[in-house]
Amino acid sequence: MNHLQKRYFLPEEEIPRYWYNIQADMKHKPLPPLNPKTKEPLKAEDLYPIFAKAVCQQELNQTDAWIKIPDEVRNMYKYYRSTPLVRAYSLEKALGTPAHIYFKNESVSPVGSHKLNSALAQAYYCKAEGVTNITTETGAGQWGAALSYAAQAFGLEAAVFQVKISYTQKPYRRSIMQTFGAIVTPSPSMSTRAGKDILTQYPNHQGSLGTAISEAIELAGHTPHCKYTLGSVLNHVALHQTVIGLEAEKQMAMAGEYPDVIIACFGGGSNFGGIAFPFMRHTIMEGKKTRYVAAEPASCPKLTRGKFEYDFGDETGYTPLLPMYTLGHSFRPSNIHAGGLRYHGAGVIVSQLMKDKLMEAVDIKQLESFQAGTLFARTEGIIPAPESCHAIAAAVREANRCKETGEEEVILFNLSGHGLIDMSAYDQYLEGNLQNYELTDDEIAKNLTTIESLQPK
């Protein structure tokens, strides 16, 4: 162990037995998802054809603050939880900051990221319902790897649509999924109607999470005994991820400190909600003064520059209409290496919290993110995933601000995954071949016009 680190672990009996459902405590509940044809609010049973029934009920549950983790899922959690909370003394020293920096290390899971927390839950619920096949999408591949592992653990067949640019950029994530027994298809593909339509219009389309979601949902709808699973955005996914923050609460108490600011990278909201929501209940219920910061890429800035509207969660329009901060479901993101953050919209809960000013967001350029990730690797000995580099960059910004003001702030961020399968991205950064991508106001405005007709009257 690095002599300039201190790690905190929980005993097995302290691993959470319940997930925390922040919807129950929110003063302004999230707006309901809508049927795109009738514009009427959805009921749980409207989602049954696509998702496992248990997660449909969790998705719309706004009354129960605590939802029991099934014993079968908690037993699987014990293989890698609790994950360590780490005091990053070496990073603090390198920055010369008076701030105390902690990170929750989710990279120690069997698949190297936080995604397994929800994958195990969703696979379990599908198995319990008699499902034999599950489908999903994945960007960088962390979710696809987690779902493939979870499917194998519960005896299910998995089909994964991976965003085409990531399928090419990150071949070893594809290999991981295939090693666990999943069928992996680059998206958009010619194997679904949604994929064919997109490729007909855009033959060189490099893919997006919205495109891959469309293909996975279509396959689930046409395959017997098959359900769709999702790795972020939806409420039930963030619910499953709250094991992160619930553990971190207890570990921060062991350290004798409480965070002034909590930071996580942001794609759809799963790891942000996972670490932030358990702490945020104290802000909502008790007025605890903590800042919550979502760090998103400057090339996909839905929270910082998007618009709060109803929009589809996928490109083709197979999903319900979701009330979210969005860049428009037809948004085509730049080919940055943080593939897990290249999503057009924010989760429903996070969008409402953002609207209510209970949290904030910053956008991080690609080069700044890799600069921060490289510094973290050299000081803390962990090479972070490109997605996690955004959280590190935001934490570095906070630490440098404390250096200027002299504040001894306590910073907590979520290290959502390691980057050992992303070394080609680091190669390009170290060789000076990466570049920043930013959107113009005109590009954002043009794309948002496509969702005007979707709004309820």
C-alpha positions as CSV (number, residue, x, y, z in Angstrom):
1,M,0.0,0.0,0.0
2,N,1.2,3.5,-0.9
3,H,2.5,5.0,2.4
4,L,0.8,8.3,1.3
5,Q,-2.7,6.6,1.1
6,K,-5.1,5.5,3.8
7,R,-7.9,3.1,3.0
8,Y,-11.1,2.4,4.8
9,F,-13.0,-0.9,4.4
10,L,-16.3,-2.0,6.0
11,P,-16.8,-5.5,7.5
12,E,-19.1,-7.8,5.6
13,E,-22.0,-7.3,8.0
14,E,-21.9,-3.5,7.2
15,I,-22.5,-4.0,3.5
16,P,-25.8,-2.3,2.8
17,R,-29.0,-4.5,3.0
18,Y,-31.2,-1.8,1.4
19,W,-30.9,0.5,-1.6
20,Y,-31.8,4.1,-1.0
21,N,-34.6,5.6,-3.2
22,I,-34.2,9.3,-3.2
23,Q,-37.5,9.8,-5.0
24,A,-39.4,9.2,-1.8
25,D,-37.6,12.2,-0.1
26,M,-37.6,14.7,-2.9
27,K,-39.8,17.7,-2.3
28,H,-40.4,18.1,-6.0
29,K,-40.9,14.6,-7.4
30,P,-39.7,13.9,-11.0
31,L,-42.2,14.4,-13.7
32,P,-43.7,11.1,-15.0
33,P,-42.5,9.4,-18.1
34,L,-45.1,9.7,-20.9
35,N,-46.5,7.4,-23.5
36,P,-45.2,9.0,-26.7
37,K,-48.5,8.4,-28.6
38,T,-51.0,9.5,-26.0
39,K,-48.7,11.8,-23.9
40,E,-50.3,10.1,-20.8
41,P,-48.2,9.2,-17.8
42,L,-46.9,5.6,-17.9
43,K,-47.8,2.9,-15.4
44,A,-45.4,0.2,-14.3
45,E,-47.3,-2.4,-16.3
46,D,-46.7,-0.4,-19.5
47,L,-43.0,-1.2,-19.1
48,Y,-43.5,-4.9,-18.5
49,P,-43.0,-6.0,-22.1
50,I,-39.5,-4.6,-22.1
51,F,-38.1,-4.7,-18.5
52,A,-38.3,-7.2,-15.6
53,K,-41.4,-6.4,-13.6
54,A,-39.5,-5.7,-10.4
55,V,-37.4,-2.9,-11.9
56,C,-40.5,-1.4,-13.5
57,Q,-42.0,-1.1,-10.1
58,Q,-38.8,0.4,-8.7
59,E,-38.6,2.8,-11.6
60,L,-41.9,4.6,-10.6
61,N,-41.7,4.1,-6.9
62,Q,-41.9,7.5,-5.2
63,T,-43.0,6.4,-1.8
64,D,-40.5,3.8,-0.3
65,A,-37.2,5.4,0.7
66,W,-35.6,2.0,1.4
67,I,-35.8,-1.1,-1.0
68,K,-34.4,-4.4,0.2
69,I,-31.5,-5.8,-1.7
70,P,-32.3,-9.5,-2.5
71,D,-30.2,-11.9,-0.6
72,E,-29.0,-13.5,-3.9
73,V,-27.7,-10.1,-5.1
74,R,-26.2,-9.1,-1.8
75,N,-24.3,-12.5,-1.7
76,M,-22.8,-11.6,-5.1
77,Y,-21.9,-8.1,-3.8
78,K,-19.8,-9.8,-1.1
79,Y,-17.3,-10.9,-3.7
80,Y,-16.0,-7.4,-4.1
81,R,-17.8,-5.1,-1.6
82,S,-17.2,-3.1,0.4
83,T,-15.0,-1.2,-2.0
84,P,-12.3,0.9,-0.4
85,L,-12.6,4.6,0.5
86,V,-9.1,6.1,0.0
87,R,-7.5,9.3,1.4
88,A,-5.4,10.5,-1.6
89,Y,-2.4,12.0,0.3
90,S,-0.1,11.7,-2.6
91,L,-2.5,13.6,-4.9
92,E,-2.9,16.3,-2.2
93,K,0.8,16.7,-1.9
94,A,1.3,16.9,-5.7
95,L,-1.3,19.7,-5.9
96,G,0.0,21.5,-2.8
97,T,-3.6,21.9,-1.6
98,P,-4.9,22.1,2.0
99,A,-8.0,20.2,0.8
100,H,-8.5,16.6,2.0
101,I,-9.2,14.4,-1.1
102,Y,-11.0,11.0,-0.8
103,F,-12.1,8.7,-3.6
104,K,-14.4,5.7,-3.6
105,N,-12.6,3.0,-5.6
106,E,-15.2,1.1,-7.7
107,S,-12.5,-0.1,-10.0
108,V,-11.9,-3.2,-7.8
109,S,-15.0,-5.0,-9.0
110,P,-14.5,-8.1,-11.1
111,V,-15.2,-6.2,-14.3
112,G,-13.3,-3.0,-13.2
113,S,-16.2,-0.6,-12.7
114,H,-19.2,0.3,-10.7
115,K,-21.6,-1.0,-13.4
116,L,-21.7,-4.5,-11.8
117,N,-23.8,-3.1,-8.9
118,S,-26.9,-2.8,-11.1
119,A,-26.0,-5.6,-13.6
120,L,-26.3,-8.2,-10.9
121,A,-29.6,-6.8,-9.7
122,Q,-31.1,-6.7,-13.2
123,A,-29.9,-10.1,-14.2
124,Y,-31.3,-11.6,-10.9
125,Y,-34.7,-10.0,-11.4
126,C,-34.8,-11.3,-15.0
127,K,-33.9,-14.8,-13.9
128,A,-36.5,-14.8,-11.1
129,E,-39.1,-13.9,-13.7
130,G,-38.2,-16.8,-15.9
131,V,-36.4,-14.8,-18.6
132,T,-33.7,-16.7,-20.5
133,N,-32.2,-13.9,-22.7
134,I,-31.2,-10.3,-22.0
135,T,-30.2,-7.5,-24.3
136,T,-28.4,-4.3,-23.7
137,E,-26.3,-1.5,-25.1
138,T,-22.9,-0.3,-24.1
139,G,-20.7,2.7,-24.9
140,A,-17.1,2.2,-23.8
141,G,-18.0,-1.3,-22.7
142,Q,-18.0,-1.2,-18.9
143,W,-21.7,-1.8,-18.8
144,G,-21.6,-4.5,-21.4
145,A,-18.8,-6.3,-19.5
146,A,-20.8,-6.0,-16.3
147,L,-24.0,-7.3,-17.8
148,S,-22.2,-10.2,-19.6
149,Y,-20.6,-11.2,-16.3
150,A,-24.0,-11.0,-14.4
151,A,-25.8,-12.9,-17.2
152,Q,-23.2,-15.7,-16.8
153,A,-23.6,-15.6,-13.0
154,F,-27.4,-16.2,-13.2
155,G,-27.4,-18.5,-16.2
156,L,-28.7,-16.1,-18.9
157,E,-27.8,-15.5,-22.5
158,A,-26.7,-11.9,-23.2
159,A,-26.6,-9.9,-26.5
160,V,-24.8,-6.6,-26.4
161,F,-24.9,-3.8,-28.9
162,Q,-21.7,-1.8,-28.6
163,V,-21.4,1.7,-30.0
164,K,-19.4,1.2,-33.2
165,I,-16.6,3.7,-32.5
166,S,-16.0,2.1,-29.1
167,Y,-16.2,-1.4,-30.6
168,T,-13.2,-0.2,-32.8
169,Q,-11.4,1.9,-30.2
170,K,-11.7,-0.6,-27.3
171,P,-11.4,-4.2,-28.8
172,Y,-10.4,-5.7,-25.4
173,R,-13.7,-4.7,-23.8
174,R,-15.4,-6.5,-26.6
175,S,-13.1,-9.5,-25.8
176,I,-14.1,-9.4,-22.1
177,M,-17.8,-9.5,-23.0
178,Q,-17.3,-12.4,-25.4
179,T,-15.2,-14.2,-22.8
180,F,-18.1,-14.1,-20.5
181,G,-20.3,-15.6,-23.2
182,A,-22.1,-12.6,-24.7
183,I,-22.8,-11.9,-28.3
184,V,-21.4,-8.5,-29.2
185,T,-22.6,-6.5,-32.2
186,P,-21.2,-3.1,-33.3
187,S,-24.1,-0.5,-33.5
188,P,-25.6,0.7,-35.7
189,S,-25.9,-2.7,-37.4
190,M,-27.8,-4.4,-40.2
191,S,-29.4,-6.9,-37.8
192,T,-32.3,-4.6,-36.6
193,R,-34.7,-2.4,-38.4
194,A,-33.5,0.6,-36.3
195,G,-29.9,-0.1,-37.3
196,K,-30.8,-0.5,-41.0
197,D,-32.8,2.8,-41.0
198,I,-29.9,4.7,-39.4
199,L,-27.3,3.3,-41.8
200,T,-29.5,4.0,-44.8
201,Q,-29.6,7.7,-43.8
202,Y,-26.1,7.9,-42.4
203,P,-23.9,5.2,-44.0
204,N,-20.8,6.2,-42.0
205,H,-22.6,6.6,-38.7
206,Q,-20.1,5.7,-35.9
207,G,-22.8,5.0,-33.4
208,S,-24.2,6.5,-30.2
209,L,-25.7,5.2,-27.0
210,G,-29.1,6.3,-28.3
211,T,-28.6,4.1,-31.4
212,A,-27.5,1.1,-29.5
213,I,-30.4,1.4,-27.1
214,S,-32.8,1.4,-30.0
215,E,-31.3,-1.8,-31.4
216,A,-31.2,-3.6,-28.0
217,I,-34.9,-2.7,-27.3
218,E,-36.0,-3.9,-30.7
219,L,-34.2,-7.2,-30.3
220,A,-35.7,-7.7,-26.8
221,G,-39.2,-7.0,-28.2
222,H,-38.8,-9.6,-31.0
223,T,-37.1,-12.4,-29.0
224,P,-39.2,-14.9,-26.8
225,H,-38.4,-14.9,-23.1
226,C,-36.1,-11.9,-23.5
227,K,-35.9,-8.6,-21.6
228,Y,-33.9,-5.4,-22.1
229,T,-31.5,-4.1,-19.4
230,L,-30.1,-0.6,-19.1
231,G,-26.8,0.6,-17.6
232,S,-27.6,4.2,-16.7
233,V,-30.2,7.0,-17.0
234,L,-33.2,5.3,-15.5
235,N,-34.3,5.5,-11.9
236,H,-33.9,1.9,-10.9
237,V,-30.3,1.9,-12.2
238,A,-29.3,4.8,-9.9
239,L,-31.2,3.0,-7.1
240,H,-29.0,-0.1,-7.4
241,Q,-25.9,2.1,-7.4
242,T,-26.6,3.7,-4.0
243,V,-24.6,0.9,-2.4
244,I,-21.6,3.2,-3.3
245,G,-22.8,6.2,-1.3
246,L,-24.2,4.2,1.6
247,E,-20.8,2.5,2.1
248,A,-19.0,5.9,1.7
249,E,-21.2,7.4,4.4
250,K,-20.0,4.9,6.9
251,Q,-16.4,5.0,5.7
252,M,-16.3,8.8,5.9
253,A,-17.4,8.5,9.5
254,M,-14.6,6.0,10.1
255,A,-12.2,8.7,8.7
256,G,-13.8,11.3,11.1
257,E,-14.8,13.6,8.2
258,Y,-17.8,14.6,6.1
259,P,-17.6,15.8,2.5
260,D,-18.0,19.4,1.6
261,V,-18.2,18.5,-2.1
262,I,-19.1,15.2,-3.8
263,I,-18.0,14.7,-7.5
264,A,-18.7,12.1,-10.1
265,C,-18.3,11.9,-13.9
266,F,-21.6,12.1,-15.7
267,G,-23.0,10.3,-18.7
268,G,-26.6,9.3,-17.8
269,G,-26.2,9.6,-14.0
270,S,-25.7,6.1,-12.5
271,N,-22.4,6.6,-10.7
272,F,-23.2,10.2,-9.9
273,G,-26.5,9.1,-8.3
274,G,-24.8,6.1,-6.7
275,I,-22.4,8.2,-4.6
276,A,-24.4,11.4,-4.3
277,F,-28.0,10.4,-3.5
278,P,-27.3,8.8,0.0
279,F,-25.5,12.0,1.1
280,M,-28.1,14.2,-0.6
281,R,-30.9,12.9,1.6
282,H,-29.2,14.8,4.5
283,T,-29.3,17.9,2.4
284,I,-32.9,17.5,1.6
285,M,-34.1,16.3,5.0
286,E,-31.7,18.1,7.3
287,G,-30.3,21.1,5.3
288,K,-26.8,19.7,5.3
289,K,-24.5,22.0,3.4
290,T,-22.8,19.8,0.8
291,R,-22.2,20.6,-2.9
292,Y,-22.8,17.9,-5.5
293,V,-20.9,18.3,-8.8
294,A,-21.5,16.3,-12.0
295,A,-18.5,16.4,-14.4
296,E,-19.5,15.9,-18.0
297,P,-17.5,16.1,-21.2
298,A,-17.5,19.5,-23.0
299,S,-18.4,17.7,-26.2
300,C,-21.6,16.3,-24.7
301,P,-22.8,19.0,-22.3
302,K,-26.5,18.2,-21.6
303,L,-26.5,19.5,-18.0
304,T,-24.5,22.6,-18.7
305,R,-25.9,23.6,-22.1
306,G,-28.9,21.3,-22.8
307,K,-32.6,22.0,-22.3
308,F,-35.0,20.5,-19.8
309,E,-37.7,18.9,-22.0
310,Y,-39.4,15.6,-22.7
311,D,-37.3,13.5,-25.0
312,F,-36.8,9.9,-26.1
313,G,-34.1,7.9,-24.4
314,D,-33.0,6.4,-27.7
315,E,-32.4,7.7,-31.2
316,T,-35.3,5.8,-33.0
317,G,-38.0,6.6,-30.5
318,Y,-38.7,3.2,-28.9
319,T,-38.6,4.4,-25.3
320,P,-41.1,6.4,-23.4
321,L,-40.7,10.2,-23.3
322,L,-38.5,11.2,-20.4
323,P,-38.4,14.6,-18.6
324,M,-34.6,15.3,-18.9
325,Y,-31.9,17.8,-19.6
326,T,-31.2,16.8,-23.2
327,L,-29.3,17.8,-26.4
328,G,-31.9,16.0,-28.5
329,H,-32.2,12.3,-29.1
330,S,-30.8,12.6,-32.6
331,F,-27.6,14.2,-31.2
332,R,-24.5,12.6,-32.7
333,P,-21.6,13.0,-30.2
334,S,-17.9,13.5,-31.0
335,N,-15.7,10.5,-30.9
336,I,-14.1,11.2,-27.6
337,H,-12.5,8.3,-25.7
338,A,-14.9,8.6,-22.7
339,G,-17.5,6.5,-24.5
340,G,-19.6,6.0,-21.4
341,L,-20.3,9.7,-21.2
342,R,-21.4,10.2,-24.8
343,Y,-25.2,10.2,-24.2
344,H,-27.6,12.9,-25.2
345,G,-29.7,13.1,-22.0
346,A,-29.5,13.1,-18.2
347,G,-31.5,10.8,-15.9
348,V,-34.9,11.9,-14.8
349,I,-34.0,12.2,-11.1
350,V,-30.8,14.1,-11.7
351,S,-32.6,16.4,-14.1
352,Q,-35.1,17.3,-11.5
353,L,-32.4,17.8,-8.9
354,M,-30.5,20.0,-11.3
355,K,-33.7,22.0,-12.0
356,D,-34.2,22.5,-8.3
357,K,-30.6,23.7,-7.9
358,L,-29.7,20.9,-5.4
359,M,-26.7,20.0,-7.6
360,E,-24.4,21.6,-10.2
361,A,-22.5,20.6,-13.3
362,V,-19.2,21.4,-14.9
363,D,-18.0,20.5,-18.4
364,I,-14.5,19.2,-18.9
365,K,-12.5,19.2,-22.1
366,Q,-10.9,15.9,-23.2
367,L,-7.3,17.1,-22.8
368,E,-7.9,18.4,-19.3
369,S,-9.5,15.1,-18.3
370,F,-6.5,13.1,-19.5
371,Q,-4.0,15.5,-17.8
372,A,-5.8,14.9,-14.5
373,G,-6.0,11.2,-15.1
374,T,-2.3,11.0,-15.8
375,L,-1.5,13.0,-12.6
376,F,-3.8,10.6,-10.6
377,A,-2.0,7.6,-12.0
378,R,1.4,8.9,-11.2
379,T,0.4,9.9,-7.6
380,E,-2.1,7.2,-6.6
381,G,-1.0,4.2,-8.7
382,I,-4.3,3.6,-10.5
383,I,-4.8,4.3,-14.2
384,P,-8.4,5.7,-14.3
385,A,-11.0,5.1,-17.0
386,P,-11.4,8.0,-19.4
387,E,-14.8,8.6,-17.9
388,S,-13.4,8.7,-14.4
389,C,-10.8,11.2,-15.5
390,H,-13.6,13.8,-15.7
391,A,-14.4,13.4,-12.0
392,I,-10.7,13.6,-11.2
393,A,-10.3,16.8,-13.3
394,A,-13.3,18.4,-11.4
395,A,-11.7,17.4,-8.1
396,V,-8.4,18.9,-9.1
397,R,-10.2,22.1,-9.9
398,E,-11.7,22.1,-6.5
399,A,-8.4,21.3,-4.8
400,N,-6.7,24.2,-6.7
401,R,-9.4,26.6,-5.7
402,C,-8.8,25.6,-2.0
403,K,-5.1,26.2,-2.6
404,E,-5.9,29.8,-3.7
405,T,-8.4,30.4,-0.8
406,G,-6.7,28.4,1.9
407,E,-9.9,26.4,2.6
408,E,-9.4,23.0,4.1
409,E,-12.3,21.5,2.2
410,V,-13.1,17.8,2.2
411,I,-13.5,16.5,-1.4
412,L,-15.0,13.1,-2.2
413,F,-15.2,11.7,-5.7
414,N,-16.1,8.4,-7.3
415,L,-13.5,6.5,-9.2
416,S,-16.0,4.7,-11.3
417,G,-13.6,2.4,-13.1
418,H,-10.0,1.7,-14.1
419,G,-8.5,2.4,-17.5
420,L,-6.3,-0.7,-18.1
421,I,-8.3,-1.5,-21.2
422,D,-8.2,2.1,-22.4
423,M,-4.4,2.3,-22.9
424,S,-4.7,3.2,-26.6
425,A,-6.4,6.4,-25.5
426,Y,-3.5,7.1,-23.1
427,D,-1.1,6.4,-26.0
428,Q,-2.8,9.0,-28.1
429,Y,-2.8,11.5,-25.3
430,L,0.9,11.0,-24.4
431,E,1.8,11.2,-28.1
432,G,-0.1,14.5,-28.4
433,N,-2.7,13.1,-30.8
434,L,-5.8,13.8,-28.9
435,Q,-7.9,17.0,-29.3
436,N,-10.7,18.8,-27.7
437,Y,-14.2,18.9,-29.1
438,E,-16.8,21.5,-28.3
439,L,-20.2,22.3,-29.7
440,T,-21.4,25.7,-30.9
441,D,-24.6,27.3,-29.6
442,D,-26.0,27.0,-33.2
443,E,-25.3,23.2,-33.3
444,I,-27.1,22.7,-30.0
445,A,-30.1,24.9,-30.9
446,K,-30.5,23.1,-34.3
447,N,-30.5,19.7,-32.7
448,L,-33.0,20.7,-30.0
449,T,-35.6,21.8,-32.7
450,T,-36.2,18.1,-33.3
451,I,-37.9,17.5,-30.0
452,E,-40.3,20.5,-30.1
453,S,-43.2,18.3,-31.4
454,L,-42.7,15.8,-28.6
455,Q,-43.8,18.1,-25.8
456,P,-47.2,17.6,-24.1
457,K,-49.7,20.4,-24.8
